[in-house]
Amino acid sequence: MTGMDDLIRALEAPKLRDVPEFRPGDVIRFYEKVSEGTRERLQPFEGVVLKVSGSGTRTTVTVRKIAAGVGVERTVPLHSPRLDRIEVVKRNTVAKSRPYWLRRVGRIHKIE
């Protein structure tokens, strides 16, 4: 089975992009390319990382933010060609690897 795993990793290697180091609890901002008719623009999304899952080109990250008093979560593939860049805004330390308790916190940018 390791022969197949090596083959998959070799095929995925050119598709991987450089992603900054971040963990659950950190505040990140990513810019996604949005098509509007014939034009393209970059739309930022900034929030707290709830989880990072997967490996290789299948790595996804779930980010949560509060917009107009409503919690919004997005799950985005990290190596998608629709993503332009990712920035780490603030580093936080949380006790759990999947801090779902942040869904109950009103001011999630204030965690320490």
Residue pairs with C-beta under 8 A, 6 or more apart in sequence:
8 56
9 56
12 56
12 57
15 57
15 79
16 56
16 57
16 79
17 78
17 79
17 83
19 78
19 79
19 86
20 86
20 87
20 88
21 88
22 28
22 49
22 52
22 86
22 88
22 91
23 49
23 52
23 91
24 49
24 50
24 51
24 52
24 94
24 96
24 97
24 98
24 99
25 48
25 49
25 92
25 93
25 94
25 99
25 102
25 111
26 48
26 49
26 88
26 89
26 90
26 91
26 92
27 46
27 47
27 48
27 49
27 88
27 89
27 90
27 92
27 109
28 46
28 47
28 49
28 61
28 63
28 86
28 87
28 88
28 89
29 44
29 45
29 46
29 86
29 87
29 89
30 44
30 45
30 63
30 76
30 83
30 84
30 85
30 86
30 87
31 42
31 43
31 44
31 45
31 83
31 84
31 85
31 86
32 42
32 43
32 45
32 76
32 82
32 83
32 84
33 40
33 41
33 42
33 43
33 82
33 83
33 84
34 40
34 41
34 42
34 43
42 84
45 63
45 65
45 74
46 65
46 89
47 63
47 64
47 65
47 72
47 73
47 74
47 108
48 63
48 64
48 65
48 92
48 99
48 102
48 108
48 109
48 111
49 61
49 62
49 63
50 62
50 63
50 64
50 73
50 98
50 99
50 100
50 102
50 103
51 61
51 62
51 97
51 98
52 59
52 60
52 61
52 62
53 59
53 60
53 61
53 62
54 60
57 77
57 79
58 77
59 77
59 78
59 79
60 75
60 76
60 77
60 78
61 75
61 76
61 78
62 73
62 74
62 75
63 73
63 74
63 75
63 76
64 71
64 72
64 73
64 102
64 103
64 108
65 71
65 72
65 108
66 72
66 106
66 107
66 108
71 103
76 83
77 83
78 86
90 109
92 111
92 112
93 112
94 102
94 111
102 108
102 111
105 111
